[in-house]
């Protein structure tokens, strides 16, 4: 079983994985509207997160991290 993490999993893989995408849609939907999202597909969230600051709350990001790592 693969383990998803903020530190290692590329954004593109998260977007292409239905369960991870559902978490993004539920907890951090504003991320899906970021104009640079497609360019960031190769990077893990830990690298891209500074570009998403202000779009989602710290609480939502932490809830996403916990639920993502539980997948």
Residue pairs with C-beta under 8 A, 6 or more apart in sequence:
3 69
3 71
4 13
4 14
4 17
4 20
4 68
4 69
4 71
5 44
5 68
5 69
6 44
6 45
6 46
6 49
6 65
6 68
6 69
7 44
7 46
8 44
9 20
9 44
9 45
9 68
10 41
10 42
10 43
10 44
11 37
11 40
11 41
11 42
11 43
11 44
11 45
11 48
12 41
12 42
13 20
14 20
14 21
14 24
14 45
14 68
15 21
15 24
15 37
15 41
19 71
20 68
20 71
23 64
23 67
23 68
23 71
24 31
24 32
24 64
25 32
27 56
27 60
27 63
27 64
27 67
28 52
28 55
28 56
28 60
28 61
28 64
30 52
30 55
30 56
31 37
31 52
31 55
31 56
34 40
34 51
34 52
34 55
36 51
40 48
40 51
49 61
52 61
